[in-house]
């Protein structure tokens, strides 16, 4: 799909991308970095590290997008010395031109963003000694895992743009990918999203969100 996109500087100094075709930002304009750190690292990755402390962590991301969530995971895994096997689905990857313009490496003190975007489809790629990546350029409904995951970063476009990805059926698929006790985190806390998660078997927690975001969600698959 051809997209018309432009780089946007968000309130915390980190970049996002605006997709004009669907009138959607990839990250919050109030702060891309702080949103990802709150929703996916604090509530997702760090909680999963604590919960599954005796094993390498497996992470699945719905919506690889700019690569920010993956890059923050690279940094955190390296700081903690905890190995992460990361898989992501992205049907419409960013162009190399758009990806190379993002300022995430400069802000985070990392050097892995280009490697994340250049990683081939359906091939496990070692990015650092503590982080491997497998990307799948397919639809979410076509994804099948070979091993269960400990945490899911659910970062689809908004319910306005992609309502088909916020349904009970999709969340049931997500539940089938997780180990017992596994986690799913997302920025969207709408009532019907919570209900759809519960109908798929999750226990749903509301947590304070980042700037200008009252609440975000962490869903737990009962052990």
N, CA, C and O of each residue as an XYZ file, in Angstrom:
892
protein
N       0.838     -1.190      0.000
C       0.000      0.000      0.000
C       0.875      1.243      0.000
O       1.773      1.358      0.834
N       0.641      2.157     -0.897
C       1.353      3.421     -0.918
C       0.822      4.311      0.196
O      -0.389      4.443      0.372
N       1.732      4.917      0.945
C       1.315      5.802      2.010
C       1.972      7.150      1.851
O       3.076      7.260      1.317
N       1.289      8.173      2.318
C       1.847      9.514      2.372
C       2.098      9.823      3.837
O       1.158      9.933      4.625
N       3.361      9.962      4.200
C       3.700     10.145      5.606
C       4.680     11.291      5.771
O       5.394     11.669      4.842
N       4.694     11.833      6.984
C       5.657     12.887      7.298
C       6.090     12.752      8.742
O       5.345     12.270      9.595
N       7.307     13.187      8.994
C       7.872     13.138     10.323
C       7.274     14.241     11.186
O       7.053     15.357     10.716
N       7.011     13.918     12.466
C       6.430     14.872     13.407
C       7.260     14.847     14.688
O       7.619     13.775     15.174
N       7.566     16.024     15.237
C       8.253     16.105     16.513
C       7.208     16.203     17.620
O       6.396     17.128     17.627
N       7.224     15.256     18.556
C       6.223     15.240     19.631
C       6.721     16.058     20.828
O       7.858     16.529     20.841
N       5.864     16.215     21.820
C       6.118     17.156     22.909
C       7.334     16.810     23.753
O       7.911     17.704     24.373
N       7.750     15.540     23.801
C       8.923     15.189     24.607
C      10.212     15.153     23.786
O      11.245     14.682     24.262
N      10.146     15.657     22.545
C      11.335     15.733     21.704
C      11.588     14.522     20.839
O      12.537     14.513     20.054
N      10.760     13.498     20.962
C      10.912     12.296     20.140
C      10.004     12.377     18.926
O       8.985     13.067     18.939
N      10.385     11.669     17.890
C       9.635     11.703     16.645
C       8.424     10.764     16.671
O       8.398      9.767     17.392
N       7.446     11.113     15.877
C       6.396     10.201     15.457
C       6.273     10.348     13.945
O       6.946     11.179     13.336
N       5.424      9.549     13.360
C       5.138      9.630     11.926
C       3.641      9.825     11.755
O       2.837      9.159     12.408
N       3.281     10.732     10.881
C       1.863     10.950     10.561
C       1.565     10.308      9.223
O       2.221     10.604      8.224
N       0.575      9.430      9.201
C       0.133      8.767      7.984
C      -1.108      9.502      7.479
O      -2.187      9.376      8.058
N      -0.953     10.267      6.403
C      -2.048     11.087      5.898
C      -3.152     10.240      5.271
O      -4.310     10.657      5.243
N      -2.810      9.074      4.777
C      -3.810      8.246      4.108
C      -4.920      7.823      5.061
O      -6.084      7.732      4.668
N      -4.559      7.564      6.311
C      -5.561      7.152      7.290
C      -5.748      8.190      8.390
O      -6.490      7.955      9.343
N      -5.079      9.338      8.265
C      -5.190     10.423      9.236
C      -4.871      9.915     10.640
O      -5.690     10.015     11.553
N      -3.670      9.372     10.794
C      -3.305      8.723     12.050
C      -1.828      8.938     12.356
O      -0.979      8.823     11.472
N      -1.526      9.252     13.622
C      -0.148      9.299     14.104
C       0.268      7.930     14.633
O      -0.550      7.195     15.185
N       1.534      7.595     14.461
C       2.035      6.330     14.988
C       2.176      6.357     16.505
O       2.042      5.322     17.159
N       2.445      7.529     17.069
C       2.604      7.689     18.513
C       1.874      8.948     18.960
O       1.468      9.773     18.141
N       1.716      9.076     20.260
C       1.067     10.257     20.814
C       1.870     11.516     20.512
O       3.090     11.532     20.673
N       1.191     12.564     20.078
C       1.866     13.842     19.842
C       2.283     14.491     21.160
O       3.080     15.430     21.159
N       1.758     14.005     22.279
C       2.138     14.529     23.589
C       3.446     13.916     24.093
O       3.942     14.283     25.158
N       3.991     12.989     23.324
C       5.266     12.386     23.694
C       5.340     10.935     23.280
O       4.795     10.063     23.957
N       6.013     10.669     22.168
C       6.120      9.294     21.678
C       6.908      8.429     22.650
O       6.482      7.332     23.010
N       8.058      8.935     23.068
C       8.912      8.144     23.952
C       8.225      7.844     25.275
O       8.223      6.699     25.725
N       7.643      8.857     25.901
C       7.049      8.626     27.219
C       5.840      7.705     27.130
O       5.582      6.943     28.062
N       5.099      7.758     26.037
C       3.979      6.840     25.867
C       4.473      5.399     25.789
O       3.948      4.522     26.473
N       5.482      5.156     24.955
C       6.005      3.797     24.805
C       6.632      3.295     26.090
O       6.456      2.134     26.460
N       7.368      4.168     26.774
C       7.998      3.756     28.030
C       6.951      3.366     29.072
O       7.114      2.373     29.781
N       5.880      4.146     29.163
C       4.851      3.859     30.158
C       4.070      2.598     29.820
O       3.947      1.698     30.652
N       3.541      2.530     28.600
C       2.611      1.458     28.237
C       3.322      0.127     28.032
O       2.876     -0.905     28.535
N       4.422      0.151     27.298
C       5.019     -1.111     26.869
C       6.237     -1.536     27.687
O       6.475     -2.733     27.845
N       7.005     -0.595     28.204
C       8.175     -0.978     28.986
C       7.809     -1.136     30.466
O       8.030     -2.201     31.042
N       7.257     -0.095     31.084
C       6.943     -0.179     32.511
C       5.864     -1.222     32.800
O       6.056     -2.108     33.633
N       4.735     -1.113     32.111
C       3.603     -2.000     32.411
C       3.735     -3.369     31.753
O       3.145     -4.340     32.225
N       4.497     -3.456     30.676
C       4.630     -4.710     29.950
C       5.943     -5.418     30.194
O       5.980     -6.444     30.874
N       7.028     -4.880     29.642
C       8.316     -5.572     29.669
C       8.838     -5.782     31.087
O       9.190     -6.902     31.456
N       8.891     -4.712     31.887
C       9.453     -4.841     33.228
C       8.597     -5.747     34.111
O       9.119     -6.518     34.916
N       7.278     -5.644     33.952
C       6.393     -6.533     34.712
C       6.596     -7.992     34.304
O       6.556     -8.886     35.149
N       6.813     -8.233     33.011
C       7.038     -9.602     32.539
C       8.394    -10.122     33.006
O       8.512    -11.295     33.361
N       9.424     -9.267     33.011
C      10.722     -9.679     33.546
C      10.577    -10.143     34.995
O      11.168    -11.147     35.392
N       9.797     -9.416     35.770
C       9.615     -9.771     37.178
C       8.803    -11.047     37.323
O       9.104    -11.895     38.162
N       7.783    -11.172     36.506
C       6.877    -12.327     36.623
C       7.534    -13.609     36.123
O       7.309    -14.688     36.672
N       8.344    -13.484     35.082
C       9.001    -14.652     34.477
C      10.519    -14.491     34.608
O      11.234    -14.379     33.613
N      10.981    -14.482     35.827
C      12.375    -14.132     36.113
C      13.363    -15.247     35.821
O      14.570    -15.010     35.794
N      12.873    -16.456     35.602
C      13.772    -17.598     35.475
C      13.949    -18.075     34.039
O      14.452    -19.177     33.819
N      13.549    -17.269     33.057
C      13.607    -17.731     31.665
C      13.776    -16.560     30.712
O      13.377    -15.438     31.027
N      14.377    -16.818     29.527
C      14.441    -15.766     28.510
C      13.024    -15.328     28.137
O      12.110    -16.148     28.054
N      12.860    -14.040     27.918
C      11.520    -13.498     27.689
C      11.184    -13.498     26.203
O      12.012    -13.162     25.356
N       9.951    -13.883     25.915
C       9.450    -13.812     24.543
C       8.384    -12.728     24.463
O       7.408    -12.735     25.213
N       8.594    -11.793     23.532
C       7.726    -10.629     23.363
C       7.129    -10.663     21.962
O       7.829    -10.923     20.983
N       5.822    -10.398     21.879
C       5.165    -10.247     20.580
C       4.614     -8.834     20.467
O       3.966     -8.343     21.392
N       4.865     -8.185     19.347
C       4.322     -6.846     19.125
C       3.380     -6.838     17.936
O       3.734     -7.256     16.834
N       2.179     -6.357     18.185
C       1.232     -6.104     17.112
C       1.433     -4.669     16.654
O       1.010     -3.735     17.335
N       2.076     -4.482     15.504
C       2.300     -3.156     14.957
C       3.714     -2.664     15.192
O       3.929     -1.809     16.051
N       4.692     -3.184     14.446
C       6.094     -2.795     14.639
C       6.308     -1.305     14.403
O       7.070     -0.665     15.127
N       5.644     -0.754     13.399
C       5.622      0.691     13.174
C       6.982      1.336     13.058
O       7.781      0.963     12.198
N       7.252      2.308     13.922
C       8.514      3.045     13.883
C       9.671      2.262     14.481
O      10.829      2.635     14.293
N       9.381      1.196     15.192
C      10.428      0.437     15.870
C      10.761      0.953     17.255
O      11.678      0.435     17.892
N      10.038      1.966     17.748
C      10.365      2.550     19.044
C      10.191      1.555     20.183
O      11.055      1.471     21.057
N       9.107      0.809     20.195
C       8.903     -0.162     21.277
C      10.007     -1.220     21.273
O      10.504     -1.617     22.327
N      10.377     -1.664     20.090
C      11.457     -2.649     19.991
C      12.783     -2.056     20.445
O      13.552     -2.718     21.142
N      13.057     -0.815     20.059
C      14.327     -0.187     20.432
C      14.414      0.015     21.945
O      15.466     -0.218     22.539
N      13.324      0.443     22.566
C      13.309      0.571     24.016
C      13.522     -0.788     24.696
O      14.141     -0.869     25.758
N      13.009     -1.838     24.081
C      13.226     -3.187     24.605
C      14.685     -3.593     24.454
O      15.255     -4.196     25.363
N      15.296     -3.271     23.320
C      16.729     -3.526     23.124
C      17.533     -2.878     24.253
O      18.389     -3.513     24.868
N      17.240     -1.607     24.511
C      17.986     -0.872     25.531
C      17.775     -1.468     26.915
O      18.738     -1.664     27.657
N      16.532     -1.759     27.270
C      16.228     -2.284     28.599
C      16.812     -3.671     28.799
O      17.358     -3.965     29.863
N      16.704     -4.523     27.793
C      17.261     -5.873     27.898
C      18.770     -5.815     28.112
O      19.315     -6.576     28.912
N      19.446     -4.914     27.398
C      20.882     -4.772     27.572
C      21.252     -4.245     28.940
O      22.210     -4.721     29.549
N      20.511     -3.274     29.429
C      20.793     -2.712     30.754
C      20.625     -3.747     31.855
O      21.400     -3.770     32.812
N      19.620     -4.600     31.726
C      19.328     -5.592     32.755
C      20.044     -6.918     32.525
O      20.054     -7.785     33.399
N      20.641     -7.071     31.348
C      21.289     -8.338     31.033
C      20.315     -9.493     30.923
O      20.630    -10.623     31.295
N      19.117     -9.198     30.404
C      18.068    -10.204     30.276
C      17.783    -10.452     28.799
O      17.425     -9.512     28.090
N      17.929    -11.675     28.314
C      17.688    -11.956     26.897
C      16.211    -11.860     26.529
O      15.334    -12.264     27.293
N      15.958    -11.317     25.346
C      14.602    -11.166     24.819
C      14.563    -11.679     23.386
O      15.391    -11.311     22.553
N      13.594    -12.526     23.120
C      13.297    -12.991     21.760
C      12.024    -12.270     21.331
O      10.961    -12.507     21.904
N      12.115    -11.406     20.345
C      11.059    -10.449     19.995
C      10.524    -10.769     18.612
O      11.290    -10.891     17.656
N       9.213    -10.905     18.505
C       8.572    -11.088     17.198
C       7.534     -9.995     17.011
O       6.908     -9.545     17.971
N       7.361     -9.575     15.770
C       6.437     -8.474     15.485
C       5.768     -8.689     14.140
O       6.344     -9.257     13.213
N       4.535     -8.216     14.065
C       3.770     -8.224     12.817
C       3.630     -6.791     12.339
O       3.282     -5.899     13.112
N       3.898     -6.580     11.074
C       3.733     -5.255     10.468
C       3.403     -5.440      8.990
O       4.253     -5.856      8.203
N       2.170     -5.131      8.624
C       1.746     -5.342      7.244
C       2.293     -4.267      6.317
O       2.559     -4.541      5.147
N       2.466     -3.051      6.820
C       2.929     -1.941      5.989
C       4.147     -1.285      6.624
O       4.013     -0.244      7.266
N       5.334     -1.871      6.461
C       6.533     -1.319      7.110
C       6.882      0.064      6.575
O       6.611      0.394      5.421
N       7.493      0.861      7.448
C       7.972      2.181      7.036
C       9.039      2.042      5.958
O       9.761      1.047      5.906
N       9.126      3.040      5.111
C      10.210      3.069      4.135
C      11.532      3.289      4.857
O      11.555      3.816      5.969
N      12.617      2.892      4.235
C      13.926      3.104      4.847
C      14.219      4.594      4.992
O      14.927      5.005      5.911
N      13.675      5.399      4.088
C      13.868      6.849      4.184
C      13.206      7.397      5.430
O      13.819      8.166      6.171
N      11.957      7.013      5.675
C      11.252      7.467      6.878
C      11.930      6.951      8.141
O      12.092      7.692      9.111
N      12.324      5.685      8.127
C      12.927      5.086      9.315
C      14.263      5.737      9.654
O      14.577      5.933     10.828
N      15.047      6.073      8.640
C      16.378      6.639      8.882
C      16.314      8.047      9.438
O      17.288      8.527     10.019
N      15.174      8.723      9.267
C      15.037     10.098      9.757
C      14.627     10.168     11.225
O      14.708     11.237     11.830
N      14.192      9.062     11.807
C      13.733      9.053     13.197
C      14.892      9.322     14.155
O      16.012      8.874     13.913
N      14.632     10.042     15.231
C      15.704     10.467     16.133
C      15.852      9.598     17.382
O      16.458     10.029     18.363
N      15.317      8.400     17.357
C      15.281      7.578     18.558
C      16.671      7.190     19.066
O      16.927      7.239     20.269
N      17.560      6.807     18.164
C      18.910      6.434     18.605
C      19.600      7.591     19.319
O      20.258      7.398     20.341
N      19.448      8.771     18.780
C      20.085      9.938     19.401
C      19.528     10.183     20.807
O      20.280     10.477     21.736
N      18.224     10.060     20.953
C      17.605     10.319     22.252
C      17.921      9.236     23.282
O      18.102      9.535     24.463
N      17.986      7.999     22.843
C      18.140      6.878     23.770
C      19.589      6.459     23.969
O      19.882      5.658     24.857
N      20.497      6.985     23.161
C      21.892      6.563     23.250
C      22.105      5.156     22.741
O      22.988      4.445     23.223
N      21.306      4.745     21.769
C      21.395      3.408     21.187
C      21.927      3.502     19.754
O      22.103      4.590     19.206
N      22.178      2.328     19.166
C      22.706      2.292     17.802
C      22.057      1.166     16.998
O      22.689      0.582     16.117
N      20.805      0.866     17.301
C      20.190     -0.337     16.734
C      18.996     -0.084     15.826
O      18.472     -1.029     15.235
N      18.545      1.177     15.693
C      17.294      1.404     14.970
C      17.379      0.947     13.517
O      16.461      0.295     13.018
N      18.459      1.279     12.844
C      18.595      0.866     11.443
C      18.602     -0.657     11.324
O      18.001     -1.210     10.404
N      19.278     -1.332     12.248
C      19.318     -2.800     12.214
C      17.922     -3.388     12.401
O      17.577     -4.392     11.777
N      17.124     -2.763     13.260
C      15.757     -3.249     13.460
C      14.944     -3.132     12.176
O      14.224     -4.058     11.804
N      15.061     -2.000     11.506
C      14.267     -1.794     10.291
C      14.803     -2.577      9.102
O      14.047     -2.920      8.193
N      16.076     -2.857      9.102
C      16.666     -3.593      7.982
C      16.529     -5.103      8.133
O      16.790     -5.844      7.184
N      16.129     -5.565      9.299
C      15.986     -7.009      9.510
C      14.979     -7.587      8.521
O      13.921     -6.993      8.311
N      15.279     -8.719      7.914
C      14.386     -9.283      6.894
C      13.142     -9.901      7.504
O      13.067    -10.126      8.712
N      12.184    -10.165      6.661
C      10.949    -10.790      7.107
C      11.150    -12.278      7.356
O      11.862    -12.966      6.623
N      10.495    -12.757      8.425
C      10.404    -14.192      8.729
C      11.757    -14.845      8.965
O      11.912    -16.047      8.749
N      12.741    -14.062      9.409
C      14.061    -14.605      9.716
C      14.535    -14.035     11.042
O      14.581    -12.818     11.220
N      14.884    -14.908     11.963
C      15.368    -14.451     13.265
C      16.728    -13.785     13.097
O      17.662    -14.373     12.553
N      16.820    -12.543     13.576
C      18.034    -11.745     13.423
C      18.531    -11.324     14.797
O      17.775    -10.755     15.585
N      19.792    -11.598     15.089
C      20.384    -11.178     16.349
C      20.799     -9.718     16.228
O      21.683     -9.379     15.441
N      20.155     -8.856     17.010
C      20.436     -7.429     16.966
C      21.530     -7.064     17.967
O      22.438     -6.301     17.637
N      21.453     -7.598     19.182
C      22.471     -7.451     20.217
C      22.600     -8.799     20.917
O      21.791     -9.692     20.664
N      23.596     -8.974     21.793
C      23.695    -10.251     22.517
C      22.465    -10.576     23.355
O      22.259    -11.733     23.723
N      21.638     -9.569     23.665
C      20.463     -9.799     24.504
C      19.139     -9.626     23.753
O      18.078     -9.657     24.376
N      19.179     -9.450     22.455
C      17.930     -9.166     21.733
C      17.975     -9.744     20.329
O      18.867     -9.437     19.538
N      16.989    -10.593     20.036
C      16.804    -11.095     18.674
C      15.433    -10.674     18.170
O      14.492    -10.533     18.951
N      15.326    -10.475     16.867
C      14.097     -9.968     16.249
C      13.682    -10.840     15.084
O      14.499    -11.217     14.243
N      12.391    -11.157     15.049
C      11.787    -11.779     13.874
C      10.570    -10.948     13.493
O       9.611    -10.853     14.259
N      10.612    -10.347     12.310
C       9.475     -9.563     11.809
C       8.682    -10.381     10.803
O       9.233    -11.207     10.075
N       7.385    -10.135     10.778
C       6.504    -10.822      9.841
C       5.681     -9.763      9.120
O       4.893     -9.058      9.751
N       5.849     -9.646      7.834
C       5.113     -8.659      7.048
C       3.820     -9.283      6.536
O       3.620     -9.461      5.335
N       2.964     -9.602      7.474
C       1.707    -10.292      7.184
C       0.594     -9.685      8.027
O       0.849     -8.859      8.904
N      -0.636    -10.097      7.757
C      -1.765     -9.677      8.580
C      -1.726    -10.398      9.923
O      -1.243    -11.526     10.021
N      -2.234     -9.740     10.943
C      -2.239    -10.338     12.266
C      -2.962    -11.675     12.269
O      -2.492    -12.632     12.885
N      -4.086    -11.751     11.594
C      -4.879    -12.986     11.616
C      -4.157    -14.165     10.963
O      -4.534    -15.319     11.166
N      -3.114    -13.867     10.175
C      -2.351    -14.931      9.531
C      -1.134    -15.369     10.341
O      -0.428    -16.300      9.955
N      -0.895    -14.704     11.450
C       0.290    -15.027     12.248
C       0.045    -16.255     13.112
O      -0.981    -16.367     13.782
N       1.008    -17.176     13.083
C       0.983    -18.355     13.943
C       2.337    -18.460     14.639
O       3.384    -18.379     13.997
N       2.306    -18.637     15.927
C       3.539    -18.697     16.708
C       4.037    -20.136     16.833
O       3.248    -21.080     16.876
N       5.353    -20.281     16.889
C       5.952    -21.590     17.129
C       6.162    -21.835     18.624
O       6.244    -22.981     19.066
N       6.249    -20.747     19.399
C       6.338    -20.825     20.851
C       5.451    -19.744     21.450
O       5.206    -18.715     20.820
N       4.972    -19.973     22.661
C       4.119    -18.988     23.322
C       4.950    -17.799     23.812
O       6.160    -17.904     24.011
N       4.268    -16.673     23.999
C       4.911    -15.438     24.431
C       4.568    -15.135     25.886
O       3.561    -15.600     26.421
N       5.440    -14.336     26.512
C       5.212    -13.901     27.881
C       4.478    -12.565     27.949
O       3.760    -12.294     28.911
N       4.659    -11.736     26.930
C       4.013    -10.425     26.929
C       3.733    -10.000     25.488
O       4.523    -10.270     24.583
N       2.602     -9.335     25.291
C       2.208     -8.800     23.997
C       2.105     -7.288     24.103
O       1.425     -6.763     24.986
N       2.783     -6.590     23.199
C       2.619     -5.149     23.040
C       1.563     -4.947     21.951
O       1.844     -5.138     20.768
N       0.364     -4.565     22.346
C      -0.710     -4.409     21.367
C      -0.771     -2.942     20.960
O      -1.367     -2.117     21.653
N      -0.148     -2.628     19.828
C       0.036     -1.244     19.394
C      -0.532     -1.030     17.991
O       0.100     -0.409     17.137
N      -1.723     -1.552     17.777
C      -2.420     -1.319     16.509
C      -2.817      0.151     16.394
O      -2.838      0.873     17.390
N      -3.130      0.586     15.182
C      -3.706      1.912     15.019
C      -5.029      1.984     15.784
O      -5.547      0.966     16.243
N      -5.557      3.169     15.911
C      -6.701      3.417     16.781
C      -7.935      2.615     16.370
O      -8.024      2.084     15.263
N      -8.878      2.551     17.304
C     -10.137      1.873     17.024
C     -10.889      2.551     15.883
O     -11.667      1.890     15.195
N     -10.685      3.828     15.665
C     -11.305      4.533     14.541
C     -10.741      4.037     13.213
O     -11.486      3.844     12.252
N      -9.427      3.831     13.160
C      -8.769      3.456     11.903
C      -8.797      1.960     11.642
O      -8.938      1.525     10.499
N      -8.662      1.175     12.700
C      -8.597     -0.273     12.539
C      -9.541     -0.969     13.525
O      -9.080     -1.719     14.386
N     -10.840     -0.736     13.415
C     -11.773     -1.369     14.358
C     -11.717     -2.886     14.328
O     -12.034     -3.541     15.321
N     -11.315     -3.449     13.194
C     -11.277     -4.903     13.064
C     -10.200     -5.556     13.926
O     -10.204     -6.774     14.099
N      -9.270     -4.752     14.475
C      -8.196     -5.306     15.292
C      -8.471     -5.212     16.798
O      -7.620     -5.575     17.610
N      -9.647     -4.730     17.162
C      -9.964     -4.558     18.581
C     -11.181     -5.389     18.994
O     -11.925     -4.994     19.892
N     -11.378     -6.506     18.361
C     -12.558     -7.337     18.549
C     -12.293     -8.491     19.518
O     -11.138     -8.820     19.788
N     -13.359     -9.109     20.045
C     -13.166    -10.297     20.888
C     -12.394    -11.403     20.170
O     -11.600    -12.114     20.787
N     -12.630    -11.543     18.866
C     -11.950    -12.594     18.107
C     -10.445    -12.361     18.055
O      -9.661    -13.297     18.218
N     -10.041    -11.109     17.827
C      -8.614    -10.795     17.794
C      -7.984    -11.009     19.170
O      -6.884    -11.551     19.278
N      -8.680    -10.584     20.210
C      -8.113    -10.755     21.550
C      -8.080    -12.230     21.958
O      -7.210    -12.636     22.730
N      -9.001    -13.021     21.458
C      -8.920    -14.467     21.687
C      -7.684    -15.050     21.006
O      -7.015    -15.926     21.554
N      -7.392    -14.553     19.810
C      -6.163    -14.949     19.118
C      -4.951    -14.556     19.953
O      -4.016    -15.345     20.092
N      -4.955    -13.343     20.512
C      -3.846    -12.906     21.347
C      -3.700    -13.802     22.579
O      -2.587    -14.165     22.959
N      -4.807    -14.151     23.187
C      -4.764    -15.028     24.359
C      -4.138    -16.374     24.009
O      -3.417    -16.960     24.816
N      -4.418    -16.856     22.807
C      -3.876    -18.157     22.387
C      -2.369    -18.119     22.179
O      -1.722    -19.166     22.136
N      -1.804    -16.918     22.051
C      -0.363    -16.782     21.843
C       0.418    -16.698     23.148
O       1.643    -16.819     23.138
N      -0.266    -16.492     24.270
C       0.397    -16.231     25.545
C       0.541    -17.483     26.405
O      -0.267    -18.408     26.329
N       1.590    -17.487     27.226
C       1.709    -18.502     28.270
C       0.711    -18.177     29.371
O       0.279    -17.029     29.470
N       0.329    -19.136     30.200
C      -0.512    -18.819     31.363
C       0.173    -17.765     32.237
O       1.365    -17.860     32.530
N      -0.596    -16.770     32.641
C      -0.030    -15.665     33.401
C       0.586    -14.584     32.540
O       1.128    -13.611     33.065
N       0.515    -14.736     31.214
C       1.095    -13.760     30.309
C       0.346    -12.442     30.304
O      -0.793    -12.359     30.764
N       0.997    -11.414     29.781
C       0.484    -10.050     29.830
C       0.244     -9.497     28.433
O       0.915     -9.881     27.475
N      -0.717     -8.593     28.331
C      -0.941     -7.795     27.126
C      -1.123     -6.348     27.572
O      -1.934     -6.067     28.454
N      -0.376     -5.433     26.969
C      -0.527     -4.020     27.300
C      -0.912     -3.240     26.044
O      -0.498     -3.570     24.933
N      -1.715     -2.199     26.254
C      -2.142     -1.358     25.150
C      -2.483      0.037     25.651
O      -2.816      0.236     26.819
N      -2.393      0.993     24.741
C      -2.673      2.390     25.087
C      -4.166      2.689     25.143
O      -4.562      3.703     25.718
N      -4.999      1.841     24.566
C      -6.428      2.126     24.440
C      -7.197      1.539     25.617
O      -7.147      0.333     25.860
N      -7.907      2.395     26.344
C      -8.649      1.958     27.526
C     -10.156      2.103     27.356
O     -10.875      2.153     28.354
N     -10.653      2.172     26.136
C     -12.082      2.321     25.920
C     -12.856      1.168     26.555
O     -12.364      0.044     26.652
N     -14.090      1.478     26.987
C     -14.895      0.488     27.677
C     -15.114     -0.776     26.873
O     -15.022     -1.878     27.413
N     -15.400     -0.632     25.598
C     -15.687     -1.845     24.825
C     -14.424     -2.654     24.557
O     -14.502     -3.867     24.366
N     -13.256     -2.001     24.540
C     -11.999     -2.736     24.427
C     -11.781     -3.565     25.686
O     -11.368     -4.721     25.608
N     -12.058     -2.977     26.843
C     -11.968     -3.737     28.091
C     -12.924     -4.928     28.083
O     -12.554     -6.031     28.484
N     -14.144     -4.701     27.628
C     -15.124     -5.795     27.587
C     -14.674     -6.892     26.620
O     -14.830     -8.078     26.909
N     -14.123     -6.500     25.485
C     -13.675     -7.490     24.509
C     -12.499     -8.306     25.041
O     -12.403     -9.505     24.779
N     -11.605     -7.657     25.789
C     -10.506     -8.391     26.417
C     -11.030     -9.390     27.441
O     -10.568    -10.530     27.495
N     -11.987     -8.966     28.246
C     -12.555     -9.878     29.242
C     -13.270    -11.055     28.593
O     -13.198    -12.185     29.077
N     -13.954    -10.779     27.497
C     -14.661    -11.868     26.813
C     -13.694    -12.888     26.229
O     -14.056    -14.040     25.992
N     -12.444    -12.444     25.997
C     -11.417    -13.352     25.487
C     -10.679    -14.079     26.606
O      -9.759    -14.854     26.345
N     -11.083    -13.830     27.854
C     -10.516    -14.563     28.974
C      -9.491    -13.811     29.793
O      -8.910    -14.378     30.719
N      -9.251    -12.547     29.477
C      -8.263    -11.754     30.214
C      -8.871    -11.138     31.469
O     -10.068    -10.853     31.520
N      -8.032    -10.938     32.475
C      -8.340    -10.055     33.589
C      -7.751     -8.689     33.248
O      -6.572     -8.595     32.906
N      -8.549     -7.641     33.336
C      -8.159     -6.326     32.832
C      -7.859     -5.366     33.972
O      -8.645     -5.222     34.908
N      -6.704     -4.709     33.874
C      -6.290     -3.700     34.840
C      -6.192     -2.345     34.149
O      -5.628     -2.239     33.060
N      -6.738     -1.313     34.779
C      -6.541      0.056     34.308
C      -5.410      0.689     35.109
O      -5.356      0.580     36.334
N      -4.509      1.353     34.390
C      -3.380      2.017     35.027
C      -3.304      3.458     34.539
O      -3.737      3.755     33.425
N      -2.761      4.354     35.352
C      -2.573      5.730     34.894
C      -1.702      5.769     33.635
O      -0.709      5.050     33.524
N      -2.095      6.619     32.703
C      -1.367      6.704     31.452
C      -0.277      7.761     31.462
O      -0.030      8.383     32.495
N       0.376      7.972     30.333
C       1.362      9.036     30.196
C       0.660     10.382     30.083
O      -0.550     10.472     30.293
N       1.402     11.415     29.757
C       0.833     12.768     29.678
C      -0.382     12.816     28.767
O      -0.373     12.261     27.668
N      -1.448     13.499     29.244
C      -2.686     13.706     28.490
C      -3.431     12.398     28.201
O      -4.275     12.342     27.306
N      -3.112     11.350     28.965
C      -3.790     10.070     28.788
C      -4.206      9.564     30.161
O      -3.358      9.170     30.962
N      -5.507      9.572     30.439
C      -5.976      9.248     31.783
C      -5.642      7.827     32.174
O      -5.181      7.581     33.289
N      -5.870      6.879     31.265
C      -5.694      5.474     31.623
C      -5.213      4.667     30.422
O      -5.503      4.999     29.273
N      -4.480      3.616     30.711
C      -4.071      2.620     29.725
C      -4.353      1.262     30.339
O      -4.720      1.168     31.510
N      -4.182      0.203     29.547
C      -4.585     -1.126     30.004
C      -3.446     -2.122     30.068
O      -2.546     -2.134     29.228
N      -3.515     -2.958     31.094
C      -2.735     -4.188     31.116
C      -3.710     -5.327     31.346
O      -4.478     -5.315     32.308
N      -3.678     -6.304     30.465
C      -4.547     -7.463     30.569
C      -3.697     -8.684     30.918
O      -2.613     -8.882     30.368
N      -4.202     -9.486     31.830
C      -3.462    -10.643     32.328
C      -4.240    -11.907     31.984
O      -5.434    -12.005     32.267
N      -3.559    -12.871     31.374
C      -4.180    -14.158     31.106
C      -4.030    -15.026     32.359
O      -2.908    -15.309     32.778
N      -5.127    -15.443     32.951
C      -5.025    -16.226     34.192
C      -4.127    -17.455     34.037
O      -4.131    -18.126     33.005
N      -3.365    -17.723     35.084
C      -2.463    -18.870     35.063
C      -3.241    -20.172     35.244
O      -2.647    -21.250     35.253
